[in-house]
Amino acid sequence: MQRSLRPADIPEETYAELATEAGRRWPTPWGDAIADSIARRAVTATPISEYLPDRLVAGRLVLVGDAAHVPTPMTGRGFAASLADGQALAGAVARARADHVPDDLLAYQRQRLGPARALVQSGQSFSRSFAGR
């Protein structure tokens, strides 16, 4: 089960490592603010899950929004991507022919799979650069 960690859940050695890294990586005033939060144990750790889709459609099943792609919250674009998914799906459904629905839904996938993958990958790239790894 993934959940956010409370300050008491974070090991003391992690706090020590965070303090060292904060001093090394962040200039004043940000480093000072981070060091103060660490010293007061005012830290919460939230796990981030990401999902890079290979497809969005399987027969008559279609995934949109966070069910289809889970970018890191650092992208700040998850909601907008979900709206674009909904709009593209609405267009695909409006054009669908009763005897070819699965094929018609693949038009949605062709339109949205690339942007969905790019969104997740950009968040992964940003996270890696932010973490300095």
N, CA, C and O atoms as CSV, one atom per row, in Angstrom:
chain,resi,resn,atom,element,x,y,z
A,1,MET,N,N,0.839,-1.175,0.000
A,1,MET,CA,C,0.000,0.000,0.000
A,1,MET,C,C,0.890,1.245,0.000
A,1,MET,O,O,1.786,1.381,0.833
A,2,GLN,N,N,0.634,2.129,-0.924
A,2,GLN,CA,C,1.372,3.387,-0.953
A,2,GLN,C,C,0.554,4.448,-0.246
A,2,GLN,O,O,-0.666,4.527,-0.395
A,3,ARG,N,N,1.243,5.246,0.515
A,3,ARG,CA,C,0.579,6.357,1.194
A,3,ARG,C,C,1.636,7.406,1.504
A,3,ARG,O,O,2.834,7.134,1.440
A,4,SER,N,N,1.187,8.585,1.834
A,4,SER,CA,C,2.119,9.623,2.249
A,4,SER,C,C,2.715,9.262,3.600
A,4,SER,O,O,2.045,8.693,4.462
A,5,LEU,N,N,3.976,9.602,3.764
A,5,LEU,CA,C,4.653,9.349,5.036
A,5,LEU,C,C,4.504,10.561,5.944
A,5,LEU,O,O,4.686,11.701,5.515
A,6,ARG,N,N,4.176,10.304,7.182
A,6,ARG,CA,C,4.130,11.366,8.191
A,6,ARG,C,C,5.560,11.630,8.657
A,6,ARG,O,O,6.437,10.791,8.447
A,7,PRO,N,N,5.808,12.757,9.273
A,7,PRO,CA,C,7.166,13.049,9.749
A,7,PRO,C,C,7.755,11.936,10.620
A,7,PRO,O,O,8.944,11.636,10.508
A,8,ALA,N,N,6.955,11.329,11.474
A,8,ALA,CA,C,7.455,10.267,12.352
A,8,ALA,C,C,7.813,8.995,11.586
A,8,ALA,O,O,8.564,8.162,12.095
A,9,ASP,N,N,7.288,8.834,10.369
A,9,ASP,CA,C,7.567,7.646,9.564
A,9,ASP,C,C,8.919,7.720,8.857
A,9,ASP,O,O,9.420,6.710,8.364
A,10,ILE,N,N,9.501,8.903,8.807
A,10,ILE,CA,C,10.747,9.111,8.062
A,10,ILE,C,C,11.924,8.828,8.983
A,10,ILE,O,O,12.030,9.425,10.054
A,11,PRO,N,N,12.808,7.922,8.575
A,11,PRO,CA,C,13.948,7.569,9.447
A,11,PRO,C,C,14.882,8.761,9.687
A,11,PRO,O,O,15.023,9.636,8.832
A,12,GLU,N,N,15.508,8.776,10.849
A,12,GLU,CA,C,16.434,9.855,11.215
A,12,GLU,C,C,17.581,9.978,10.202
A,12,GLU,O,O,18.013,11.088,9.893
A,13,GLU,N,N,18.072,8.859,9.691
A,13,GLU,CA,C,19.162,8.935,8.705
A,13,GLU,C,C,18.699,9.623,7.415
A,13,GLU,O,O,19.496,10.255,6.722
A,14,THR,N,N,17.416,9.495,7.104
A,14,THR,CA,C,16.880,10.202,5.927
A,14,THR,C,C,16.848,11.700,6.189
A,14,THR,O,O,17.182,12.490,5.306
A,15,TYR,N,N,16.450,12.098,7.390
A,15,TYR,CA,C,16.482,13.523,7.743
A,15,TYR,C,C,17.910,14.074,7.644
A,15,TYR,O,O,18.121,15.177,7.140
A,16,ALA,N,N,18.873,13.309,8.122
A,16,ALA,CA,C,20.270,13.758,8.064
A,16,ALA,C,C,20.719,13.903,6.607
A,16,ALA,O,O,21.395,14.868,6.253
A,17,GLU,N,N,20.344,12.949,5.780
A,17,GLU,CA,C,20.709,13.021,4.359
A,17,GLU,C,C,20.027,14.208,3.683
A,17,GLU,O,O,20.645,14.912,2.884
A,18,LEU,N,N,18.758,14.424,4.004
A,18,LEU,CA,C,18.029,15.569,3.442
A,18,LEU,C,C,18.693,16.884,3.829
A,18,LEU,O,O,18.836,17.778,2.994
A,19,ALA,N,N,19.095,17.005,5.078
A,19,ALA,CA,C,19.742,18.239,5.549
A,19,ALA,C,C,21.050,18.475,4.802
A,19,ALA,O,O,21.343,19.599,4.394
A,20,THR,N,N,21.829,17.422,4.624
A,20,THR,CA,C,23.091,17.547,3.894
A,20,THR,C,C,22.836,17.958,2.442
A,20,THR,O,O,23.484,18.870,1.928
A,21,GLU,N,N,21.900,17.289,1.792
A,21,GLU,CA,C,21.594,17.590,0.389
A,21,GLU,C,C,21.009,18.989,0.227
A,21,GLU,O,O,21.335,19.691,-0.731
A,22,ALA,N,N,20.158,19.395,1.146
A,22,ALA,CA,C,19.561,20.733,1.061
A,22,ALA,C,C,20.643,21.800,1.108
A,22,ALA,O,O,20.613,22.759,0.337
A,23,GLY,N,N,21.599,21.631,2.015
A,23,GLY,CA,C,22.686,22.605,2.124
A,23,GLY,C,C,23.579,22.612,0.900
A,23,GLY,O,O,24.132,23.649,0.533
A,24,ARG,N,N,23.719,21.470,0.275
A,24,ARG,CA,C,24.589,21.351,-0.892
A,24,ARG,C,C,23.913,21.819,-2.182
A,24,ARG,O,O,24.562,22.398,-3.054
A,25,ARG,N,N,22.634,21.570,-2.296
A,25,ARG,CA,C,21.946,21.808,-3.566
A,25,ARG,C,C,21.186,23.127,-3.671
A,25,ARG,O,O,20.968,23.623,-4.776
A,26,TRP,N,N,20.780,23.700,-2.544
A,26,TRP,CA,C,19.901,24.852,-2.586
A,26,TRP,C,C,20.574,26.083,-2.004
A,26,TRP,O,O,21.080,26.040,-0.882
A,27,PRO,N,N,20.586,27.183,-2.755
A,27,PRO,CA,C,21.145,28.435,-2.219
A,27,PRO,C,C,20.150,29.093,-1.260
A,27,PRO,O,O,18.981,28.711,-1.195
A,28,THR,N,N,20.630,30.069,-0.534
A,28,THR,CA,C,19.780,30.884,0.328
A,28,THR,C,C,18.848,31.697,-0.569
A,28,THR,O,O,19.300,32.166,-1.613
A,29,PRO,N,N,17.619,31.883,-0.237
A,29,PRO,CA,C,16.922,31.552,1.004
A,29,PRO,C,C,16.264,30.170,0.991
A,29,PRO,O,O,15.779,29.713,2.027
A,30,TRP,N,N,16.239,29.498,-0.162
A,30,TRP,CA,C,15.545,28.218,-0.257
A,30,TRP,C,C,16.193,27.160,0.622
A,30,TRP,O,O,15.496,26.417,1.314
A,31,GLY,N,N,17.493,27.084,0.604
A,31,GLY,CA,C,18.191,26.109,1.443
A,31,GLY,C,C,17.893,26.315,2.915
A,31,GLY,O,O,17.725,25.351,3.662
A,32,ASP,N,N,17.828,27.577,3.336
A,32,ASP,CA,C,17.517,27.878,4.737
A,32,ASP,C,C,16.099,27.422,5.096
A,32,ASP,O,O,15.872,26.859,6.167
A,33,ALA,N,N,15.170,27.668,4.210
A,33,ALA,CA,C,13.776,27.266,4.455
A,33,ALA,C,C,13.657,25.747,4.514
A,33,ALA,O,O,12.940,25.205,5.355
A,34,ILE,N,N,14.357,25.074,3.623
A,34,ILE,CA,C,14.332,23.611,3.621
A,34,ILE,C,C,14.990,23.077,4.891
A,34,ILE,O,O,14.453,22.172,5.529
A,35,ALA,N,N,16.136,23.623,5.262
A,35,ALA,CA,C,16.830,23.186,6.485
A,35,ALA,C,C,15.950,23.396,7.717
A,35,ALA,O,O,15.918,22.548,8.609
A,36,ASP,N,N,15.238,24.518,7.768
A,36,ASP,CA,C,14.341,24.780,8.888
A,36,ASP,C,C,13.225,23.741,8.947
A,36,ASP,O,O,12.904,23.234,10.022
A,37,SER,N,N,12.635,23.426,7.799
A,37,SER,CA,C,11.573,22.411,7.760
A,37,SER,C,C,12.087,21.052,8.211
A,37,SER,O,O,11.406,20.331,8.939
A,38,ILE,N,N,13.292,20.709,7.774
A,38,ILE,CA,C,13.885,19.429,8.170
A,38,ILE,C,C,14.146,19.416,9.674
A,38,ILE,O,O,13.838,18.434,10.349
A,39,ALA,N,N,14.708,20.497,10.199
A,39,ALA,CA,C,15.008,20.570,11.633
A,39,ALA,C,C,13.747,20.456,12.482
A,39,ALA,O,O,13.771,19.846,13.551
A,40,ARG,N,N,12.652,21.036,12.014
A,40,ARG,CA,C,11.383,20.980,12.757
A,40,ARG,C,C,10.599,19.705,12.464
A,40,ARG,O,O,9.535,19.480,13.039
A,41,ARG,N,N,11.133,18.863,11.557
A,41,ARG,CA,C,10.457,17.632,11.127
A,41,ARG,C,C,9.109,17.954,10.482
A,41,ARG,O,O,8.153,17.189,10.601
A,42,ALA,N,N,9.048,19.088,9.802
A,42,ALA,CA,C,7.851,19.510,9.078
A,42,ALA,C,C,7.971,19.049,7.631
A,42,ALA,O,O,7.948,19.849,6.696
A,43,VAL,N,N,8.099,17.741,7.478
A,43,VAL,CA,C,8.333,17.144,6.167
A,43,VAL,C,C,7.289,16.054,5.948
A,43,VAL,O,O,6.996,15.278,6.859
A,44,THR,N,N,6.741,15.997,4.769
A,44,THR,CA,C,5.837,14.926,4.376
A,44,THR,C,C,6.374,14.343,3.087
A,44,THR,O,O,6.782,15.082,2.191
A,45,ALA,N,N,6.379,13.032,2.986
A,45,ALA,CA,C,6.847,12.363,1.770
A,45,ALA,C,C,5.652,11.711,1.100
A,45,ALA,O,O,4.960,10.890,1.703
A,46,THR,N,N,5.416,12.078,-0.140
A,46,THR,CA,C,4.292,11.533,-0.888
A,46,THR,C,C,4.816,10.747,-2.080
A,46,THR,O,O,5.554,11.291,-2.902
A,47,PRO,N,N,4.444,9.467,-2.186
A,47,PRO,CA,C,4.908,8.680,-3.333
A,47,PRO,C,C,4.261,9.184,-4.623
A,47,PRO,O,O,3.098,9.586,-4.641
A,48,ILE,N,N,5.028,9.152,-5.674
A,48,ILE,CA,C,4.511,9.565,-6.978
A,48,ILE,C,C,4.558,8.360,-7.893
A,48,ILE,O,O,5.612,7.755,-8.090
A,49,SER,N,N,3.409,8.016,-8.449
A,49,SER,CA,C,3.333,6.928,-9.413
A,49,SER,C,C,3.215,7.531,-10.800
A,49,SER,O,O,2.555,8.552,-10.998
A,50,GLU,N,N,3.855,6.892,-11.742
A,50,GLU,CA,C,3.746,7.324,-13.134
A,50,GLU,C,C,3.400,6.100,-13.969
A,50,GLU,O,O,3.833,4.988,-13.667
A,51,TYR,N,N,2.622,6.310,-15.014
A,51,TYR,CA,C,2.268,5.215,-15.903
A,51,TYR,C,C,2.431,5.699,-17.340
A,51,TYR,O,O,1.812,6.680,-17.753
A,52,LEU,N,N,3.271,4.998,-18.093
A,52,LEU,CA,C,3.519,5.311,-19.496
A,52,LEU,C,C,2.747,4.298,-20.341
A,52,LEU,O,O,3.127,3.128,-20.392
A,53,PRO,N,N,1.675,4.726,-21.002
A,53,PRO,CA,C,0.828,3.772,-21.720
A,53,PRO,C,C,1.435,3.304,-23.041
A,53,PRO,O,O,2.156,4.041,-23.713
A,54,ASP,N,N,1.123,2.070,-23.387
A,54,ASP,CA,C,1.466,1.528,-24.706
A,54,ASP,C,C,0.260,1.566,-25.631
A,54,ASP,O,O,0.398,1.536,-26.854
A,55,ARG,N,N,-0.921,1.631,-25.034
A,55,ARG,CA,C,-2.166,1.734,-25.806
A,55,ARG,C,C,-3.236,2.356,-24.931
A,55,ARG,O,O,-3.116,2.379,-23.707
A,56,LEU,N,N,-4.273,2.855,-25.561
A,56,LEU,CA,C,-5.388,3.468,-24.845
A,56,LEU,C,C,-6.706,2.759,-25.141
A,56,LEU,O,O,-7.720,3.018,-24.493
A,57,VAL,N,N,-6.680,1.858,-26.129
A,57,VAL,CA,C,-7.888,1.189,-26.591
A,57,VAL,C,C,-7.641,-0.306,-26.667
A,57,VAL,O,O,-6.580,-0.756,-27.100
A,58,ALA,N,N,-8.642,-1.071,-26.237
A,58,ALA,CA,C,-8.650,-2.528,-26.412
A,58,ALA,C,C,-10.089,-2.909,-26.752
A,58,ALA,O,O,-10.948,-2.979,-25.873
A,59,GLY,N,N,-10.338,-3.151,-28.027
A,59,GLY,CA,C,-11.706,-3.454,-28.454
A,59,GLY,C,C,-12.605,-2.260,-28.232
A,59,GLY,O,O,-12.391,-1.190,-28.802
A,60,ARG,N,N,-13.624,-2.452,-27.393
A,60,ARG,CA,C,-14.558,-1.370,-27.075
A,60,ARG,C,C,-14.216,-0.674,-25.763
A,60,ARG,O,O,-14.957,0.199,-25.310
A,61,LEU,N,N,-13.109,-1.053,-25.159
A,61,LEU,CA,C,-12.659,-0.441,-23.916
A,61,LEU,C,C,-11.711,0.708,-24.243
A,61,LEU,O,O,-10.759,0.543,-25.004
A,62,VAL,N,N,-11.983,1.875,-23.658
A,62,VAL,CA,C,-11.172,3.063,-23.893
A,62,VAL,C,C,-10.806,3.679,-22.550
A,62,VAL,O,O,-11.650,3.832,-21.667
A,63,LEU,N,N,-9.526,4.028,-22.413
A,63,LEU,CA,C,-9.076,4.705,-21.207
A,63,LEU,C,C,-8.815,6.175,-21.514
A,63,LEU,O,O,-8.261,6.516,-22.559
A,64,VAL,N,N,-9.221,7.034,-20.591
A,64,VAL,CA,C,-8.990,8.475,-20.730
A,64,VAL,C,C,-8.438,9.017,-19.411
A,64,VAL,O,O,-8.579,8.392,-18.360
A,65,GLY,N,N,-7.816,10.173,-19.486
A,65,GLY,CA,C,-7.351,10.866,-18.292
A,65,GLY,C,C,-6.360,10.053,-17.489
A,65,GLY,O,O,-5.519,9.352,-18.052
A,66,ASP,N,N,-6.457,10.146,-16.164
A,66,ASP,CA,C,-5.510,9.460,-15.283
A,66,ASP,C,C,-5.608,7.948,-15.383
A,66,ASP,O,O,-4.667,7.252,-15.003
A,67,ALA,N,N,-6.709,7.422,-15.876
A,67,ALA,CA,C,-6.801,5.976,-16.088
A,67,ALA,C,C,-5.925,5.556,-17.264
A,67,ALA,O,O,-5.474,4.413,-17.326
A,68,ALA,N,N,-5.686,6.468,-18.187
A,68,ALA,CA,C,-4.924,6.160,-19.400
A,68,ALA,C,C,-3.448,6.485,-19.265
A,68,ALA,O,O,-2.604,5.809,-19.853
A,69,HIS,N,N,-3.143,7.487,-18.517
A,69,HIS,CA,C,-1.762,7.950,-18.363
A,69,HIS,C,C,-1.646,8.692,-17.049
A,69,HIS,O,O,-2.489,9.523,-16.710
A,70,VAL,N,N,-0.603,8.385,-16.325
A,70,VAL,CA,C,-0.417,9.029,-15.025
A,70,VAL,C,C,0.920,9.763,-15.041
A,70,VAL,O,O,1.965,9.159,-14.800
A,71,PRO,N,N,0.888,11.068,-15.323
A,71,PRO,CA,C,2.121,11.839,-15.257
A,71,PRO,C,C,2.394,12.291,-13.828
A,71,PRO,O,O,1.484,12.348,-13.002
A,72,THR,N,N,3.627,12.606,-13.548
A,72,THR,CA,C,3.951,13.184,-12.249
A,72,THR,C,C,3.185,14.497,-12.085
A,72,THR,O,O,2.976,15.208,-13.068
A,73,PRO,N,N,2.768,14.828,-10.875
A,73,PRO,CA,C,2.091,16.108,-10.672
A,73,PRO,C,C,2.971,17.301,-11.027
A,73,PRO,O,O,2.468,18.413,-11.192
A,74,MET,N,N,4.273,17.084,-11.146
A,74,MET,CA,C,5.187,18.177,-11.482
A,74,MET,C,C,4.925,18.738,-12.880
A,74,MET,O,O,5.332,19.861,-13.180
A,75,THR,N,N,4.246,17.964,-13.742
A,75,THR,CA,C,3.970,18.473,-15.087
A,75,THR,C,C,2.922,19.577,-15.051
A,75,THR,O,O,2.954,20.498,-15.867
A,76,GLY,N,N,2.001,19.482,-14.111
A,76,GLY,CA,C,0.936,20.481,-14.026
A,76,GLY,C,C,0.012,20.454,-15.229
A,76,GLY,O,O,-0.694,21.428,-15.489
A,77,ARG,N,N,0.006,19.347,-15.968
A,77,ARG,CA,C,-0.793,19.297,-17.198
A,77,ARG,C,C,-1.756,18.112,-17.237
A,77,ARG,O,O,-2.390,17.875,-18.264
A,78,GLY,N,N,-1.876,17.374,-16.152
A,78,GLY,CA,C,-2.729,16.193,-16.137
A,78,GLY,C,C,-4.187,16.513,-16.418
A,78,GLY,O,O,-4.837,15.804,-17.187
A,79,PHE,N,N,-4.708,17.562,-15.810
A,79,PHE,CA,C,-6.113,17.931,-16.012
A,79,PHE,C,C,-6.356,18.337,-17.455
A,79,PHE,O,O,-7.340,17.913,-18.061
A,80,ALA,N,N,-5.472,19.154,-18.010
A,80,ALA,CA,C,-5.628,19.588,-19.403
A,80,ALA,C,C,-5.552,18.393,-20.351
A,80,ALA,O,O,-6.299,18.324,-21.327
A,81,ALA,N,N,-4.652,17.453,-20.065
A,81,ALA,CA,C,-4.545,16.255,-20.908
A,81,ALA,C,C,-5.828,15.437,-20.829
A,81,ALA,O,O,-6.279,14.886,-21.833
A,82,SER,N,N,-6.414,15.356,-19.643
A,82,SER,CA,C,-7.668,14.616,-19.483
A,82,SER,C,C,-8.796,15.258,-20.284
A,82,SER,O,O,-9.608,14.560,-20.889
A,83,LEU,N,N,-8.843,16.581,-20.286
A,83,LEU,CA,C,-9.860,17.266,-21.094
A,83,LEU,C,C,-9.645,17.001,-22.580
A,83,LEU,O,O,-10.605,16.767,-23.315
A,84,ALA,N,N,-8.401,17.035,-23.022
A,84,ALA,CA,C,-8.105,16.758,-24.429
A,84,ALA,C,C,-8.483,15.318,-24.781
A,84,ALA,O,O,-8.989,15.055,-25.872
A,85,ASP,N,N,-8.237,14.385,-23.852
A,85,ASP,CA,C,-8.657,12.998,-24.076
A,85,ASP,C,C,-10.164,12.926,-24.266
A,85,ASP,O,O,-10.650,12.298,-25.206
A,86,GLY,N,N,-10.901,13.571,-23.370
A,86,GLY,CA,C,-12.361,13.552,-23.454
A,86,GLY,C,C,-12.877,14.143,-24.758
A,86,GLY,O,O,-13.807,13.616,-25.367
A,87,GLN,N,N,-12.269,15.229,-25.171
A,87,GLN,CA,C,-12.678,15.864,-26.422
A,87,GLN,C,C,-12.386,14.953,-27.614
A,87,GLN,O,O,-13.220,14.812,-28.509
A,88,ALA,N,N,-11.221,14.345,-27.625
A,88,ALA,CA,C,-10.869,13.447,-28.726
A,88,ALA,C,C,-11.773,12.216,-28.737
A,88,ALA,O,O,-12.183,11.759,-29.804
A,89,LEU,N,N,-12.086,11.680,-27.562
A,89,LEU,CA,C,-12.974,10.520,-27.490
A,89,LEU,C,C,-14.375,10.885,-27.949
A,89,LEU,O,O,-15.015,10.110,-28.660
A,90,ALA,N,N,-14.860,12.056,-27.553
A,90,ALA,CA,C,-16.187,12.499,-27.995
A,90,ALA,C,C,-16.246,12.582,-29.517
A,90,ALA,O,O,-17.237,12.182,-30.128
A,91,GLY,N,N,-15.185,13.102,-30.125
A,91,GLY,CA,C,-15.150,13.166,-31.583
A,91,GLY,C,C,-15.123,11.784,-32.215
A,91,GLY,O,O,-15.798,11.547,-33.216
A,92,ALA,N,N,-14.352,10.873,-31.643
A,92,ALA,CA,C,-14.283,9.507,-32.187
A,92,ALA,C,C,-15.623,8.803,-32.062
A,92,ALA,O,O,-16.045,8.103,-32.982
A,93,VAL,N,N,-16.295,8.983,-30.929
A,93,VAL,CA,C,-17.599,8.348,-30.733
A,93,VAL,C,C,-18.630,8.957,-31.669
A,93,VAL,O,O,-19.465,8.241,-32.222
A,94,ALA,N,N,-18.580,10.266,-31.851
A,94,ALA,CA,C,-19.538,10.926,-32.746
A,94,ALA,C,C,-19.380,10.436,-34.183
A,94,ALA,O,O,-20.359,10.376,-34.927
A,95,ARG,N,N,-18.165,10.088,-34.574
A,95,ARG,CA,C,-17.917,9.608,-35.941
A,95,ARG,C,C,-18.057,8.094,-36.072
A,95,ARG,O,O,-18.034,7.562,-37.182
A,96,ALA,N,N,-18.201,7.400,-34.950
A,96,ALA,CA,C,-18.209,5.934,-34.963
A,96,ALA,C,C,-19.417,5.381,-35.720
A,96,ALA,O,O,-20.520,5.925,-35.674
A,97,ARG,N,N,-19.160,4.298,-36.401
A,97,ARG,CA,C,-20.219,3.555,-37.089
A,97,ARG,C,C,-20.495,2.309,-36.265
A,97,ARG,O,O,-19.561,1.650,-35.809
A,98,ALA,N,N,-21.753,1.982,-36.070
A,98,ALA,CA,C,-22.150,0.893,-35.172
A,98,ALA,C,C,-21.409,-0.410,-35.451
A,98,ALA,O,O,-21.089,-1.146,-34.517
A,99,ASP,N,N,-21.136,-0.699,-36.688
A,99,ASP,CA,C,-20.497,-1.981,-37.015
A,99,ASP,C,C,-18.975,-1.912,-37.001
A,99,ASP,O,O,-18.316,-2.919,-37.258
A,100,HIS,N,N,-18.398,-0.737,-36.704
A,100,HIS,CA,C,-16.944,-0.579,-36.689
A,100,HIS,C,C,-16.428,0.188,-35.465
A,100,HIS,O,O,-15.379,0.828,-35.532
A,101,VAL,N,N,-17.160,0.125,-34.353
A,101,VAL,CA,C,-16.790,0.915,-33.181
A,101,VAL,C,C,-15.343,0.663,-32.745
A,101,VAL,O,O,-14.609,1.632,-32.550
A,102,PRO,N,N,-14.896,-0.586,-32.582
A,102,PRO,CA,C,-13.498,-0.773,-32.155
A,102,PRO,C,C,-12.494,-0.111,-33.099
A,102,PRO,O,O,-11.520,0.489,-32.645
A,103,ASP,N,N,-12.724,-0.217,-34.398
A,103,ASP,CA,C,-11.823,0.430,-35.354
A,103,ASP,C,C,-11.889,1.941,-35.231
A,103,ASP,O,O,-10.864,2.619,-35.306
A,104,ASP,N,N,-13.085,2.470,-35.045
A,104,ASP,CA,C,-13.245,3.908,-34.931
A,104,ASP,C,C,-12.602,4.447,-33.648
A,104,ASP,O,O,-12.108,5.575,-33.625
A,105,LEU,N,N,-12.612,3.644,-32.591
A,105,LEU,CA,C,-11.987,4.074,-31.344
A,105,LEU,C,C,-10.467,4.138,-31.467
A,105,LEU,O,O,-9.807,4.867,-30.725
A,106,LEU,N,N,-9.926,3.384,-32.392
A,106,LEU,CA,C,-8.480,3.459,-32.607
A,106,LEU,C,C,-8.065,4.840,-33.120
A,106,LEU,O,O,-6.908,5.234,-32.975
A,107,ALA,N,N,-9.008,5.575,-33.719
A,107,ALA,CA,C,-8.709,6.955,-34.138
A,107,ALA,C,C,-8.404,7.810,-32.906
A,107,ALA,O,O,-7.508,8.654,-32.931
A,108,TYR,N,N,-9.154,7.582,-31.839
A,108,TYR,CA,C,-8.866,8.269,-30.570
A,108,TYR,C,C,-7.453,7.925,-30.114
A,108,TYR,O,O,-6.687,8.812,-29.737
A,109,GLN,N,N,-7.106,6.642,-30.149
A,109,GLN,CA,C,-5.772,6.226,-29.718
A,109,GLN,C,C,-4.686,6.856,-30.583
A,109,GLN,O,O,-3.664,7.309,-30.066
A,110,ARG,N,N,-4.900,6.887,-31.890
A,110,ARG,CA,C,-3.896,7.501,-32.781
A,110,ARG,C,C,-3.716,8.982,-32.462
A,110,ARG,O,O,-2.613,9.517,-32.583
A,111,GLN,N,N,-4.780,9.634,-32.061
A,111,GLN,CA,C,-4.708,11.064,-31.751
A,111,GLN,C,C,-4.094,11.339,-30.383
A,111,GLN,O,O,-3.376,12.327,-30.229
A,112,ARG,N,N,-4.353,10.498,-29.388
A,112,ARG,CA,C,-3.987,10.826,-28.012
A,112,ARG,C,C,-2.823,10.029,-27.421
A,112,ARG,O,O,-2.260,10.453,-26.412
A,113,LEU,N,N,-2.444,8.902,-28.006
A,113,LEU,CA,C,-1.372,8.102,-27.412
A,113,LEU,C,C,-0.041,8.857,-27.415
A,113,LEU,O,O,0.658,8.874,-26.402
A,114,GLY,N,N,0.309,9.471,-28.522
A,114,GLY,CA,C,1.572,10.225,-28.597
A,114,GLY,C,C,1.640,11.340,-27.564
A,114,GLY,O,O,2.620,11.422,-26.824
A,115,PRO,N,N,0.623,12.206,-27.490
A,115,PRO,CA,C,0.646,13.256,-26.475
A,115,PRO,C,C,0.654,12.709,-25.041
A,115,PRO,O,O,1.305,13.281,-24.166
A,116,ALA,N,N,-0.057,11.615,-24.799
A,116,ALA,CA,C,-0.075,11.028,-23.454
A,116,ALA,C,C,1.313,10.527,-23.075
A,116,ALA,O,O,1.785,10.776,-21.965
A,117,ARG,N,N,1.957,9.833,-23.978
A,117,ARG,CA,C,3.306,9.329,-23.710
A,117,ARG,C,C,4.292,10.497,-23.530
A,117,ARG,O,O,5.144,10.469,-22.642
A,118,ALA,N,N,4.163,11.504,-24.370
A,118,ALA,CA,C,5.063,12.660,-24.278
A,118,ALA,C,C,4.893,13.372,-22.930
A,118,ALA,O,O,5.874,13.832,-22.345
A,119,LEU,N,N,3.662,13.463,-22.439
A,119,LEU,CA,C,3.406,14.110,-21.158
A,119,LEU,C,C,4.095,13.353,-20.023
A,119,LEU,O,O,4.775,13.958,-19.195
A,120,VAL,N,N,3.919,12.042,-19.987
A,120,VAL,CA,C,4.538,11.239,-18.933
A,120,VAL,C,C,6.060,11.303,-19.047
A,120,VAL,O,O,6.753,11.468,-18.043
A,121,GLN,N,N,6.575,11.174,-20.256
A,121,GLN,CA,C,8.030,11.200,-20.448
A,121,GLN,C,C,8.626,12.557,-20.085
A,121,GLN,O,O,9.731,12.619,-19.545
A,122,SER,N,N,7.912,13.643,-20.375
A,122,SER,CA,C,8.444,14.963,-20.014
A,122,SER,C,C,8.503,15.108,-18.497
A,122,SER,O,O,9.450,15.684,-17.962
A,123,GLY,N,N,7.498,14.590,-17.812
A,123,GLY,CA,C,7.519,14.627,-16.354
A,123,GLY,C,C,8.649,13.783,-15.794
A,123,GLY,O,O,9.305,14.182,-14.831
A,124,GLN,N,N,8.883,12.617,-16.389
A,124,GLN,CA,C,9.987,11.772,-15.942
A,124,GLN,C,C,11.324,12.475,-16.155
A,124,GLN,O,O,12.199,12.442,-15.290
A,125,SER,N,N,11.471,13.101,-17.297
A,125,SER,CA,C,12.715,13.812,-17.603
A,125,SER,C,C,12.921,14.971,-16.635
A,125,SER,O,O,14.023,15.172,-16.125
A,126,PHE,N,N,11.863,15.730,-16.384
A,126,PHE,CA,C,11.964,16.852,-15.455
A,126,PHE,C,C,12.312,16.365,-14.049
A,126,PHE,O,O,13.165,16.945,-13.377
A,127,SER,N,N,11.650,15.304,-13.613
A,127,SER,CA,C,11.913,14.769,-12.285
A,127,SER,C,C,13.376,14.339,-12.152
A,127,SER,O,O,14.010,14.595,-11.128
A,128,ARG,N,N,13.901,13.697,-13.170
A,128,ARG,CA,C,15.296,13.264,-13.133
A,128,ARG,C,C,16.238,14.460,-13.079
A,128,ARG,O,O,17.222,14.441,-12.339
A,129,SER,N,N,15.945,15.493,-13.852
A,129,SER,CA,C,16.826,16.662,-13.853
A,129,SER,C,C,16.730,17.414,-12.523
A,129,SER,O,O,17.724,17.952,-12.034
A,130,PHE,N,N,15.553,17.446,-11.956
A,130,PHE,CA,C,15.327,18.123,-10.681
A,130,PHE,C,C,16.065,17.395,-9.570
A,130,PHE,O,O,16.615,18.016,-8.660
A,131,ALA,N,N,16.070,16.071,-9.657
A,131,ALA,CA,C,16.716,15.262,-8.629
A,131,ALA,C,C,18.224,15.223,-8.829
A,131,ALA,O,O,18.953,14.745,-7.960
A,132,GLY,N,N,18.696,15.719,-9.961
A,132,GLY,CA,C,20.128,15.730,-10.220
A,132,GLY,C,C,20.697,14.366,-10.554
A,132,GLY,O,O,21.891,14.116,-10.386
A,133,ARG,N,N,19.825,13.483,-11.030
A,133,ARG,CA,C,20.274,12.129,-11.381
A,133,ARG,C,C,20.052,11.850,-12.828
A,133,ARG,O,O,20.370,10.759,-13.302
